[in-house]
Amino acid sequence: MICNDCPRKCNALRNEYEGNGFCRSGLMPVCAKAALHPWEEPCISGKRGAGNIFFSGCNLKCYYCQNSEISGIDAHIAKGKTITPQRLSEIYDELIMQGASCINLVTPTHFTDAILKSLEIHGKLNVPLVYNSGGYESTDTLKKLDGKVDIYLPDMKYGLSKPALKYSNAPDYPDIAKEAITEMFRQTGPFEINDNGQMKKGVIIRHMIIPGNLQNTFSIIDWVNETFNQGDVMFSLMSQYTPYVKTGFSELNRKLTEYEHKKAVEYMYNTNICDGFVQELSSAKEEYIPNFNLSGI
């Protein structure tokens, strides 16, 4: 199959088990872990944890990736196990039986077709389906998911082209992500939270503050504030950046400072954004990075 499913537009040849595109992935899903995960936003994790399925490979491969073990930055083949869409559909049920508040597909972009097949096999889930991505999405691919995804949980990594090029080799990221998130919101409409505080549908836009890049953060906050009304989307300002991977960029080899965190939070509070979450600076710990031991796969 020739693949142009993501904005990289690799025109890559992908067969079941391998591919020569940017993600280096075949068509069959490769997963590194499936488990209850308590550290998503509270309205996603619920009481027992979100049913996270971590896919291997990525269409961004940011230099500072905290899941580099499975994203494929440091090795030709990312750590993970190849499974079938049938097996993926079974994992949904196994996580739900454990009490998962939702099924949370983490970095799923390059396996969208296999995910769609697994949903066709399984049928409608009895918990929300969450599409948790880096935000670098093709709207054509997202439209395939219309009516199937309940909650979109995209990153908004960059509002400026310069850091997008520098850290992710994706200078078009800001425009692509804005268009993608707009499409996600078109599909879900304004977010809905049930009486238990669990999100039923909607969009949560995540932004992790990158050290030394406050202007990038400010530009994202401005876009969200100008684009959406109160009650439309939730915004999650994250400060958990941990220099898990040593890079050639000195600013990336440290955690956020108290000054950076304070300025980002103050900037957001001076806008009309009021729906969402602000992560404490103390969240920057390696213990929050999952152990990708193939459990649950």
Backbone bond lengths (Angstrom), bond angles and torsions (degrees), N, CA, C in turn:
res aa  C-N    CA-C-N  psi(-1)  N-CA   C-N-CA  omega(-1)  CA-C   N-CA-C  phi
1 M - - - 1.444 - - 1.522 110.11 -
2 I 1.322 116.94 137.11 1.456 121.50 173.70 1.527 107.98 -89.10
3 C 1.328 116.24 125.47 1.467 120.40 -171.28 1.525 111.52 -111.30
4 N 1.328 114.37 128.95 1.460 122.85 169.25 1.529 109.16 -136.03
5 D 1.343 115.05 39.37 1.460 120.53 -172.19 1.524 113.94 -72.72
6 C 1.337 117.73 -23.85 1.456 119.91 -178.72 1.523 109.84 -117.19
7 P 1.315 118.75 171.75 1.464 120.60 -176.21 1.525 115.10 -64.97
8 R 1.322 118.60 -10.59 1.465 119.89 175.89 1.528 110.99 -64.43
9 K 1.342 116.76 -28.48 1.461 122.20 179.81 1.534 110.95 48.43
10 C 1.332 115.12 54.98 1.467 121.16 -175.25 1.526 113.17 -67.42
11 N 1.335 116.39 -24.97 1.465 120.02 -169.56 1.530 109.03 55.89
12 A 1.338 114.38 39.88 1.462 121.68 -171.57 1.516 111.63 -85.47
13 L 1.324 114.02 149.44 1.454 121.10 173.65 1.519 108.32 -89.29
14 R 1.331 116.14 119.31 1.458 121.83 178.35 1.517 109.22 -125.10
15 N 1.342 116.11 127.87 1.458 119.48 170.47 1.523 107.59 -108.29
16 E 1.311 117.82 -166.68 1.462 119.45 -173.99 1.525 112.85 -58.87
17 Y 1.338 117.78 -38.61 1.454 119.86 -168.39 1.525 115.31 -117.19
18 E 1.318 119.06 -4.50 1.457 119.35 179.23 1.517 110.36 -157.09
19 G 1.326 115.04 162.07 1.452 120.48 179.17 1.516 110.25 -155.29
20 N 1.312 116.65 158.22 1.462 119.78 -178.46 1.528 112.31 -109.21
21 G 1.322 116.68 19.51 1.455 120.82 179.14 1.516 112.63 -85.14
22 F 1.323 116.26 -175.13 1.459 121.34 -178.98 1.520 111.58 -58.78
23 C 1.336 117.29 -38.09 1.469 120.58 -178.35 1.526 112.49 -78.89
24 R 1.344 116.65 -15.02 1.476 122.72 179.71 1.527 112.53 58.49
25 S 1.304 117.04 27.39 1.461 120.88 -174.18 1.518 111.72 -108.66
26 G 1.322 115.22 148.22 1.442 120.55 168.77 1.517 110.00 -81.24
27 L 1.317 115.95 -169.63 1.456 120.40 -177.35 1.524 113.28 -86.17
28 M 1.341 116.77 -26.82 1.465 120.20 179.33 1.523 109.44 -76.02
29 P 1.325 117.95 137.16 1.468 119.56 -177.38 1.526 112.53 -63.57
30 V 1.323 114.67 139.64 1.459 122.40 174.52 1.522 106.90 -116.82
31 C 1.333 116.29 124.85 1.464 121.05 -174.56 1.527 110.08 -124.56
32 A 1.332 115.87 149.29 1.461 121.33 -177.90 1.526 113.01 -111.31
33 K 1.330 116.93 -17.57 1.465 119.68 -179.68 1.523 108.87 -172.57
34 A 1.318 116.39 146.65 1.465 122.63 171.46 1.523 106.54 -138.04
35 A 1.335 116.21 117.55 1.460 119.55 -174.85 1.522 110.58 -163.82
36 L 1.326 115.86 162.90 1.461 120.51 171.96 1.526 108.42 -68.89
37 H 1.333 115.81 134.18 1.462 121.55 -173.93 1.531 108.33 -128.58
38 P 1.336 118.23 113.78 1.469 120.76 -173.96 1.521 114.48 -88.28
39 W 1.346 117.95 1.58 1.465 119.36 -168.21 1.523 114.00 -109.10
40 E 1.323 117.10 20.84 1.461 118.67 169.38 1.534 107.96 -83.71
41 E 1.316 117.75 -179.14 1.459 119.73 175.83 1.529 108.76 -56.84
42 P 1.347 117.89 145.77 1.475 120.54 -174.24 1.524 113.99 -53.37
43 C 1.330 117.73 -37.09 1.469 119.66 -178.11 1.530 111.83 -75.09
44 I 1.322 117.55 -8.25 1.464 122.76 174.54 1.530 110.26 -98.02
45 S 1.331 116.23 -46.03 1.470 120.55 -175.87 1.519 113.11 -70.58
46 G 1.331 117.15 -34.74 1.457 119.09 -177.25 1.522 111.82 63.63
47 K 1.327 116.74 -154.83 1.463 121.26 -175.54 1.524 113.33 -81.24
48 R 1.330 117.45 -35.89 1.469 120.75 -174.69 1.520 113.04 -101.92
49 G 1.309 117.17 -17.64 1.457 120.47 -176.69 1.516 111.68 115.90
50 A 1.312 115.10 152.33 1.457 120.49 175.01 1.518 109.52 -74.67
51 G 1.312 116.26 148.91 1.463 121.03 177.35 1.523 109.42 -85.65
52 N 1.315 116.32 83.20 1.462 121.34 -173.98 1.517 112.02 -79.92
53 I 1.321 115.59 132.86 1.459 122.19 170.47 1.522 106.07 -119.44
54 F 1.327 116.38 112.71 1.457 122.20 -176.97 1.528 109.50 -92.19
55 F 1.333 116.02 114.70 1.460 121.18 177.83 1.529 109.88 -88.13
56 S 1.310 115.78 144.74 1.465 121.54 178.70 1.521 110.34 -89.71
57 G 1.342 115.11 152.57 1.453 120.24 -176.69 1.519 110.15 87.20
58 C 1.332 116.21 167.88 1.454 119.98 -176.58 1.521 109.49 -167.22
59 N 1.330 116.37 152.94 1.464 120.02 177.43 1.529 111.82 -99.11
60 L 1.349 116.65 7.60 1.466 120.24 176.83 1.527 112.22 -117.04
61 K 1.333 116.74 -55.00 1.464 122.01 179.87 1.524 111.95 55.78
62 C 1.312 115.73 57.10 1.460 121.57 178.27 1.539 109.47 -61.72
63 Y 1.311 116.47 142.81 1.462 120.85 -176.70 1.518 112.51 -60.27
64 Y 1.325 117.21 -26.59 1.458 121.25 -176.84 1.523 112.44 -99.24
65 C 1.316 118.14 14.38 1.465 122.17 -173.09 1.526 111.94 -51.59
66 Q 1.330 115.62 129.06 1.454 120.61 179.80 1.528 112.16 -86.02
67 N 1.323 116.29 -8.09 1.462 121.22 173.76 1.529 109.64 -112.82
68 S 1.338 116.07 37.90 1.471 120.51 -173.70 1.524 112.83 -61.08
69 E 1.308 116.77 -24.66 1.460 121.23 179.73 1.526 111.61 -60.03
70 I 1.327 116.26 -30.91 1.461 119.29 -177.57 1.530 113.57 -114.63
71 S 1.328 116.97 -10.30 1.468 118.65 -176.24 1.521 112.68 -80.12
72 G 1.336 116.60 -19.88 1.462 119.51 177.30 1.509 114.30 91.87
73 I 1.344 117.47 18.79 1.456 120.17 178.77 1.523 111.02 -70.42
74 D 1.328 115.65 -46.37 1.464 120.18 -170.61 1.523 114.29 -93.95
75 A 1.303 117.19 -6.86 1.463 119.42 -177.40 1.523 109.52 -141.50
76 H 1.317 115.81 155.56 1.464 119.20 -179.71 1.516 110.68 -63.46
77 I 1.331 116.29 -37.52 1.461 120.46 179.95 1.524 108.23 -117.64
78 A 1.315 117.04 124.16 1.452 121.35 179.08 1.523 110.36 -71.74
79 K 1.332 116.46 150.23 1.458 121.75 178.86 1.518 109.71 -64.14
80 G 1.315 117.01 133.47 1.454 120.70 178.69 1.507 111.38 163.75
81 K 1.314 115.53 174.26 1.460 122.64 -179.23 1.520 109.38 -123.05
82 T 1.314 116.41 131.81 1.467 121.10 178.90 1.526 109.46 -77.49
83 I 1.333 115.09 131.48 1.458 120.60 178.26 1.526 109.11 -130.32
84 T 1.300 116.44 174.22 1.467 121.74 178.43 1.525 109.74 -98.87
85 P 1.330 118.14 162.05 1.469 119.68 172.28 1.530 112.63 -57.53
86 Q 1.337 116.54 -34.02 1.466 120.28 176.58 1.527 110.32 -60.83
87 R 1.335 116.71 -47.06 1.464 120.22 179.53 1.526 110.61 -64.00
88 L 1.330 117.12 -37.98 1.457 120.80 178.37 1.528 110.28 -60.64
89 S 1.318 116.77 -41.84 1.465 120.39 179.18 1.533 111.08 -64.18
90 E 1.327 117.06 -33.06 1.470 121.04 177.76 1.531 111.00 -69.75
91 I 1.334 116.36 -36.43 1.470 120.68 179.12 1.522 110.43 -62.74
92 Y 1.341 117.10 -36.67 1.467 119.62 176.04 1.529 110.00 -53.30
93 D 1.320 116.13 -50.04 1.468 120.36 -176.99 1.527 111.54 -66.19
94 E 1.326 117.17 -38.39 1.464 120.79 -179.44 1.533 110.70 -62.72
95 L 1.319 116.35 -41.40 1.464 119.97 178.81 1.529 111.32 -69.20
96 I 1.324 116.43 -39.74 1.466 119.92 178.35 1.524 110.48 -63.89
97 M 1.336 117.19 -39.27 1.462 121.45 177.93 1.529 111.09 -63.06
98 Q 1.334 117.49 -28.28 1.466 121.70 177.93 1.529 112.04 -79.78
99 G 1.328 116.99 -6.46 1.459 120.68 178.32 1.508 114.71 102.19
100 A 1.337 117.96 18.86 1.458 121.13 -179.45 1.526 111.18 -58.92
101 S 1.325 115.80 135.68 1.461 120.80 178.88 1.519 111.73 -74.61
102 C 1.327 115.95 -22.45 1.460 122.55 -178.95 1.520 107.90 -163.39
103 I 1.315 116.52 170.59 1.461 121.33 169.41 1.527 106.29 -104.51
104 N 1.325 115.42 118.03 1.461 122.89 -172.18 1.531 109.25 -111.95
105 L 1.328 115.75 103.92 1.464 121.73 -178.55 1.523 108.25 -85.88
106 V 1.341 116.81 111.21 1.457 121.89 -172.56 1.530 110.61 -100.73
107 T 1.317 116.84 120.08 1.472 125.37 -175.88 1.529 110.29 57.34
108 P 1.327 118.06 60.99 1.461 121.43 -173.32 1.524 115.33 -95.57
109 T 1.337 118.09 -5.75 1.460 122.35 -165.43 1.524 113.82 -49.51
110 H 1.316 116.84 -49.12 1.466 121.57 -172.98 1.526 113.27 -76.78
111 F 1.332 116.86 -3.63 1.466 120.83 176.73 1.536 111.14 -119.21
112 T 1.316 117.10 25.49 1.466 120.44 -175.47 1.523 112.38 -57.26
113 D 1.314 117.75 -44.25 1.471 119.77 -177.67 1.527 111.42 -63.84
114 A 1.337 117.20 -40.12 1.466 120.22 178.09 1.528 110.69 -67.19
115 I 1.316 116.86 -37.14 1.467 120.61 177.06 1.524 110.46 -63.59
116 L 1.314 116.48 -43.44 1.462 119.90 177.64 1.522 110.95 -60.42
117 K 1.320 116.56 -39.27 1.468 120.57 177.70 1.528 110.10 -64.80
118 S 1.325 117.26 -41.65 1.469 120.25 -179.97 1.523 111.17 -63.82
119 L 1.328 117.13 -35.57 1.466 120.71 178.32 1.523 111.17 -71.84
120 E 1.320 115.61 -33.33 1.464 120.07 175.44 1.526 110.13 -64.98
121 I 1.326 116.09 -40.14 1.466 121.18 178.42 1.526 110.24 -67.16
122 H 1.314 116.13 -44.24 1.466 120.90 -172.52 1.530 112.73 -77.96
123 G 1.306 116.74 -42.53 1.453 120.31 -169.91 1.524 110.40 89.24
124 K 1.303 117.69 -178.02 1.461 123.35 -174.54 1.525 111.33 -59.41
125 L 1.328 116.46 130.02 1.458 121.65 175.96 1.529 109.23 -77.30
126 N 1.335 116.17 153.93 1.465 119.43 177.83 1.520 112.68 -97.68
127 V 1.335 116.13 11.15 1.464 122.99 170.51 1.528 107.04 -131.48
128 P 1.337 118.57 161.49 1.463 119.41 -179.77 1.528 112.75 -62.59
129 L 1.330 115.81 145.48 1.454 122.16 174.18 1.521 107.83 -100.08
130 V 1.333 115.92 124.64 1.464 122.39 -176.85 1.522 109.30 -110.55
131 Y 1.329 115.69 130.18 1.465 122.96 177.04 1.520 106.46 -106.09
132 N 1.340 116.16 104.00 1.457 124.57 -169.86 1.529 108.30 -107.81
133 S 1.337 116.42 101.27 1.464 118.88 -169.89 1.521 112.36 -131.25
134 G 1.332 114.65 172.32 1.456 121.49 178.90 1.505 113.66 -77.63
135 G 1.323 117.61 -1.09 1.458 121.24 177.37 1.517 115.17 85.39
136 Y 1.318 116.95 -6.41 1.466 121.60 -178.63 1.523 107.26 -95.12
137 E 1.337 115.00 82.44 1.455 121.67 -168.88 1.522 111.52 -126.42
138 S 1.313 115.41 145.85 1.456 121.79 171.14 1.524 109.31 -82.67
139 T 1.324 117.33 131.59 1.464 119.04 178.84 1.526 111.13 -64.93
140 D 1.328 118.18 -30.62 1.474 120.45 177.06 1.524 110.64 -62.33
141 T 1.326 116.33 -40.81 1.467 120.21 177.95 1.519 110.71 -69.66
142 L 1.319 117.29 -41.42 1.464 120.22 178.77 1.521 111.73 -60.17
143 K 1.313 116.46 -35.46 1.474 119.73 -178.50 1.525 111.59 -64.49
144 K 1.343 117.54 -24.22 1.462 120.20 175.13 1.531 111.38 -66.21
145 L 1.341 115.69 -22.87 1.458 121.33 -176.09 1.526 113.05 -93.79
146 D 1.319 115.99 -3.83 1.464 121.33 -176.96 1.531 110.16 -57.09
147 G 1.321 116.43 125.94 1.456 121.12 -179.90 1.514 114.03 88.41
148 K 1.332 117.22 -7.95 1.469 120.79 -178.88 1.527 111.99 -108.46
149 V 1.325 116.59 -32.20 1.465 121.41 179.13 1.523 108.94 -94.06
150 D 1.338 116.15 130.32 1.462 121.10 178.59 1.530 111.55 -88.76
151 I 1.327 115.56 -39.58 1.458 121.14 -175.11 1.522 109.40 -131.79
152 Y 1.312 116.13 128.68 1.458 121.09 171.72 1.525 108.54 -101.52
153 L 1.332 115.30 133.11 1.460 122.55 -178.61 1.536 108.25 -126.77
154 P 1.347 116.93 70.21 1.456 119.60 -176.68 1.522 112.54 -87.80
155 D 1.328 115.42 147.31 1.453 120.56 164.60 1.518 108.91 -73.95
156 M 1.308 116.36 149.74 1.461 122.93 162.77 1.516 103.79 -121.92
157 K 1.325 115.37 87.29 1.461 121.01 -171.95 1.519 112.57 -75.16
158 Y 1.331 114.85 -39.72 1.463 119.08 -172.55 1.524 111.25 -135.00
159 G 1.326 114.44 134.11 1.457 120.00 169.28 1.510 111.11 -105.27
160 L 1.346 115.90 -6.26 1.461 122.52 -178.77 1.529 109.46 -123.60
161 S 1.319 115.50 143.53 1.466 120.30 -176.28 1.529 112.90 -71.13
162 K 1.325 117.28 -32.86 1.465 119.90 -174.69 1.528 112.28 -61.25
163 P 1.346 120.34 -52.82 1.464 118.57 177.30 1.527 112.89 -67.73
164 A 1.332 117.37 -28.67 1.467 119.81 177.58 1.524 110.75 -63.37
165 L 1.322 116.35 -39.93 1.469 120.83 176.00 1.519 110.46 -70.49
166 K 1.311 116.44 -44.64 1.465 122.32 -173.94 1.526 112.47 -64.06
167 Y 1.325 116.82 -43.45 1.461 120.63 -171.53 1.520 114.59 -102.74
168 S 1.352 117.49 -18.85 1.466 119.73 -175.66 1.524 113.98 -134.82
169 N 1.325 117.24 4.71 1.471 121.03 -179.08 1.535 111.15 51.96
170 A 1.323 115.13 40.30 1.461 120.22 -177.85 1.531 109.51 -140.18
171 P 1.338 118.12 72.17 1.466 120.22 -176.86 1.515 113.98 -61.66
172 D 1.335 116.69 -21.41 1.466 120.32 179.32 1.525 112.41 -86.72
173 Y 1.332 117.57 3.30 1.466 120.65 -176.06 1.526 113.24 -52.57
174 P 1.337 120.11 -48.66 1.485 118.21 -176.20 1.522 113.33 -55.96
175 D 1.317 117.10 -47.38 1.467 119.67 -178.61 1.526 111.28 -68.14
176 I 1.328 116.37 -41.30 1.470 120.89 -179.88 1.530 110.69 -62.53
177 A 1.326 116.71 -47.86 1.464 120.73 -176.66 1.528 111.41 -65.65
178 K 1.322 116.87 -38.83 1.468 119.48 178.51 1.528 110.70 -62.64
179 E 1.322 116.27 -43.55 1.464 119.81 178.98 1.525 110.58 -65.45
180 A 1.348 115.93 -41.05 1.465 120.17 -178.93 1.530 111.24 -64.87
181 I 1.324 117.17 -45.91 1.466 120.45 -178.62 1.525 110.97 -65.71
182 T 1.317 116.38 -35.91 1.464 119.78 175.17 1.530 111.01 -61.38
183 E 1.342 116.68 -39.66 1.469 120.84 177.04 1.528 110.75 -67.69
184 M 1.317 117.10 -40.39 1.464 120.08 177.51 1.524 110.72 -58.66
185 F 1.329 115.95 -44.98 1.468 119.94 179.53 1.525 111.00 -65.69
186 R 1.323 117.15 -36.83 1.467 119.82 177.16 1.525 110.08 -58.11
187 Q 1.338 116.24 -39.38 1.459 120.15 -177.69 1.523 112.98 -71.91
188 T 1.313 117.14 -42.64 1.473 119.19 -172.29 1.521 113.16 -93.28
189 G 1.326 117.63 -28.68 1.451 120.11 -171.34 1.518 110.59 72.98
190 P 1.338 118.25 -173.91 1.465 121.95 -179.19 1.528 111.95 -57.01
191 F 1.320 114.98 147.10 1.465 119.66 -177.26 1.524 111.42 -66.66
192 E 1.339 114.72 151.52 1.464 121.84 176.75 1.522 108.92 -130.34
193 I 1.322 115.91 133.64 1.463 123.68 178.45 1.523 108.12 -118.22
194 N 1.339 117.53 132.87 1.464 118.91 -179.69 1.534 111.08 -83.47
195 D 1.309 116.41 -179.02 1.471 121.18 -175.41 1.521 112.51 -65.18
196 N 1.334 117.31 -18.99 1.469 121.68 179.05 1.524 112.68 -91.85
197 G 1.333 115.89 5.60 1.459 119.19 179.96 1.508 114.08 81.26
198 Q 1.323 116.87 11.43 1.464 122.02 -179.24 1.525 109.74 -94.40
199 M 1.316 116.66 132.62 1.458 119.91 177.55 1.521 109.87 -71.06
200 K 1.314 116.67 131.60 1.462 122.72 177.90 1.521 110.97 -94.40
201 K 1.338 115.78 -39.84 1.459 120.37 178.63 1.516 108.62 -159.21
202 G 1.341 115.65 162.08 1.453 118.58 176.61 1.514 113.15 132.90
203 V 1.328 115.22 -169.12 1.463 123.13 -177.72 1.528 109.07 -127.47
204 I 1.327 116.07 131.11 1.462 122.19 168.68 1.522 107.09 -115.05
205 I 1.317 116.34 117.52 1.462 121.04 178.31 1.517 107.79 -91.50
206 R 1.326 116.04 121.88 1.458 121.14 179.03 1.533 110.36 -100.91
207 H 1.315 114.76 139.75 1.469 118.41 169.31 1.517 109.23 -136.77
208 M 1.320 116.33 119.94 1.461 121.35 174.71 1.526 108.35 -93.96
209 I 1.320 115.79 121.03 1.459 121.26 -179.99 1.530 108.58 -64.50
210 I 1.323 116.19 128.41 1.460 121.86 179.74 1.522 108.26 -98.33
211 P 1.323 118.67 130.37 1.467 120.43 -179.96 1.533 111.71 -53.61
212 G 1.324 115.06 138.37 1.457 120.11 177.20 1.506 114.95 75.10
213 N 1.342 117.60 12.79 1.468 121.16 -174.41 1.523 112.31 -135.63
214 L 1.325 116.73 47.89 1.456 119.71 -178.15 1.524 112.54 -63.50
215 Q 1.338 117.80 -35.84 1.463 119.26 -179.58 1.526 111.01 -63.42
216 N 1.324 116.27 -32.90 1.460 120.21 175.75 1.532 110.10 -62.94
217 T 1.330 116.30 -44.89 1.457 121.11 178.26 1.530 111.03 -62.35
218 F 1.312 116.34 -44.80 1.467 119.70 -179.80 1.531 111.35 -59.64
219 S 1.334 116.57 -40.20 1.463 119.64 -178.24 1.519 111.74 -66.03
220 I 1.324 117.61 -34.03 1.465 121.49 177.79 1.523 110.59 -70.79
221 I 1.320 116.67 -44.92 1.459 120.35 177.03 1.530 110.11 -58.38
222 D 1.321 116.99 -42.24 1.471 120.56 178.32 1.520 111.28 -60.11
223 W 1.335 116.54 -44.54 1.471 119.54 -177.64 1.529 111.21 -64.30
224 V 1.318 117.01 -45.44 1.464 120.39 179.63 1.527 109.80 -61.76
225 N 1.316 116.64 -44.22 1.461 121.57 -178.80 1.527 111.82 -62.94
226 E 1.332 116.74 -38.91 1.462 121.16 -177.17 1.524 113.41 -81.38
227 T 1.338 116.72 -22.82 1.465 121.10 -172.01 1.520 113.02 -93.36
228 F 1.318 116.99 -35.36 1.462 121.02 -172.45 1.522 111.32 -118.91
229 N 1.318 114.31 149.09 1.457 121.16 175.41 1.520 110.17 -90.75
230 Q 1.311 116.88 162.29 1.455 120.34 173.72 1.526 109.02 -57.40
231 G 1.331 115.71 135.43 1.454 120.29 -178.94 1.517 114.15 90.85
232 D 1.333 117.64 -6.42 1.469 120.25 179.61 1.527 111.50 -81.63
233 V 1.330 116.28 -60.84 1.463 121.91 -177.34 1.521 108.85 -129.58
234 M 1.320 115.14 164.03 1.462 120.59 170.92 1.523 108.17 -103.31
235 F 1.329 115.72 151.24 1.466 121.52 -179.64 1.522 108.15 -124.88
236 S 1.325 116.07 129.63 1.458 122.27 -177.93 1.526 108.86 -117.11
237 L 1.329 115.94 108.67 1.463 121.81 179.83 1.519 107.96 -92.65
238 M 1.326 115.73 114.87 1.462 121.45 -169.92 1.528 111.09 -108.94
239 S 1.329 115.41 140.39 1.462 120.80 -179.85 1.526 111.68 -124.95
240 Q 1.337 116.79 22.76 1.460 120.82 -173.05 1.518 113.58 -84.87
241 Y 1.336 117.86 7.29 1.471 119.83 -177.43 1.528 110.45 -50.76
242 T 1.328 114.63 125.22 1.463 122.20 179.41 1.515 108.05 -128.73
243 P 1.331 118.64 128.27 1.478 120.66 -179.06 1.517 111.36 -73.26
244 Y 1.328 114.06 69.72 1.463 121.41 -176.47 1.524 111.16 -72.58
245 V 1.328 116.48 -30.99 1.461 122.56 -179.45 1.519 108.03 -118.39
246 K 1.319 117.55 129.35 1.454 121.05 176.77 1.528 108.80 -74.41
247 T 1.323 114.90 130.96 1.455 119.87 -178.52 1.530 109.55 -120.72
248 G 1.327 115.86 175.40 1.453 120.81 175.58 1.512 113.08 -83.68
249 F 1.329 117.47 5.47 1.449 121.96 -177.85 1.527 108.94 -109.60
250 S 1.320 116.75 114.75 1.464 120.72 -173.14 1.524 112.21 -59.14
251 E 1.345 117.43 -35.41 1.466 119.95 -177.58 1.528 111.84 -67.77
252 L 1.328 116.79 -21.56 1.461 120.02 -178.60 1.523 112.86 -87.54
253 N 1.319 116.67 -8.47 1.465 120.21 -176.12 1.523 112.42 -94.83
254 R 1.324 116.34 26.59 1.463 122.48 177.56 1.522 109.42 -147.51
255 K 1.310 115.74 164.90 1.457 121.03 174.16 1.530 109.56 -82.32
256 L 1.326 116.13 171.90 1.449 120.95 173.68 1.519 110.59 -63.49
257 T 1.314 116.02 149.67 1.456 120.02 171.54 1.525 109.64 -88.77
258 E 1.316 115.93 162.53 1.461 119.90 175.56 1.524 110.60 -59.89
259 Y 1.323 116.89 -36.63 1.460 121.55 179.41 1.525 110.55 -61.75
260 E 1.349 116.97 -47.28 1.466 120.60 -179.35 1.520 111.10 -61.78
261 H 1.319 116.04 -43.84 1.462 120.01 -179.69 1.527 110.38 -63.40
262 K 1.320 116.92 -46.05 1.463 121.66 -179.51 1.522 111.65 -60.81
263 K 1.327 117.06 -44.45 1.463 120.78 -178.00 1.525 111.54 -66.10
264 A 1.316 117.53 -39.83 1.468 121.01 179.15 1.526 110.72 -64.99
265 V 1.326 116.52 -44.75 1.461 120.60 -179.16 1.533 110.40 -65.95
266 E 1.321 116.11 -43.96 1.465 119.67 178.46 1.523 111.28 -60.25
267 Y 1.315 116.24 -41.87 1.464 120.23 -178.80 1.527 110.47 -61.83
268 M 1.331 116.32 -43.16 1.460 119.72 179.61 1.529 111.40 -65.98
269 Y 1.333 116.61 -41.05 1.467 120.20 -178.76 1.525 112.55 -65.93
270 N 1.317 117.41 -17.75 1.465 121.20 178.02 1.525 112.56 -89.55
271 T 1.342 116.63 9.68 1.460 122.05 175.10 1.524 108.82 -111.00
272 N 1.319 116.03 -173.40 1.468 120.67 177.32 1.524 113.05 -90.18
273 I 1.338 116.96 5.63 1.465 119.82 179.58 1.524 108.75 -72.05
274 C 1.308 116.32 121.42 1.469 119.51 -178.88 1.521 112.37 -138.05
275 D 1.313 118.76 -4.77 1.469 122.62 -179.19 1.526 108.98 -104.06
276 G 1.328 117.38 112.43 1.452 117.85 177.38 1.509 113.74 148.76
277 F 1.323 115.69 -145.94 1.458 121.79 -167.96 1.526 110.55 -143.89
278 V 1.336 114.95 149.01 1.461 122.18 172.28 1.519 107.02 -126.31
279 Q 1.317 115.78 123.54 1.458 120.99 -177.32 1.534 110.12 -85.47
280 E 1.312 115.76 137.88 1.459 120.45 177.45 1.526 110.73 -69.09
281 L 1.303 116.09 151.83 1.462 120.72 179.81 1.525 111.24 -62.92
282 S 1.316 116.87 -27.17 1.468 121.49 -179.41 1.523 112.84 -68.53
283 S 1.345 117.79 -5.56 1.468 121.31 -178.77 1.525 112.51 -75.43
284 A 1.317 117.50 -8.03 1.469 120.75 -177.59 1.519 109.80 -80.08
285 K 1.334 115.71 82.06 1.464 121.72 -178.61 1.524 109.63 -136.86
286 E 1.312 116.18 140.88 1.468 120.46 179.22 1.520 111.84 -66.08
287 E 1.327 117.57 -21.86 1.472 120.11 -177.72 1.525 112.15 -64.58
288 Y 1.340 117.20 -17.43 1.458 120.42 178.77 1.525 112.10 -84.04
289 I 1.341 116.93 -7.14 1.460 120.49 176.91 1.528 107.91 -83.19
290 P 1.332 119.05 121.60 1.464 121.30 -174.45 1.537 113.29 -61.27
291 N 1.308 114.89 154.75 1.465 121.70 171.59 1.540 106.38 -88.90
292 F 1.318 116.06 107.67 1.456 119.99 -175.42 1.535 110.31 -85.47
293 N 1.320 113.94 77.82 1.459 121.61 -172.95 1.538 113.01 -103.46
294 L 1.329 116.44 14.96 1.455 122.38 178.89 1.531 113.20 68.94
295 S 1.331 117.85 10.60 1.465 119.17 -179.69 1.522 109.92 -65.57
296 G 1.316 114.79 145.04 1.464 121.42 178.03 1.516 114.84 79.53
297 I 1.318 117.73 -1.54 1.458 121.61 -177.57 1.523 110.79 -96.40
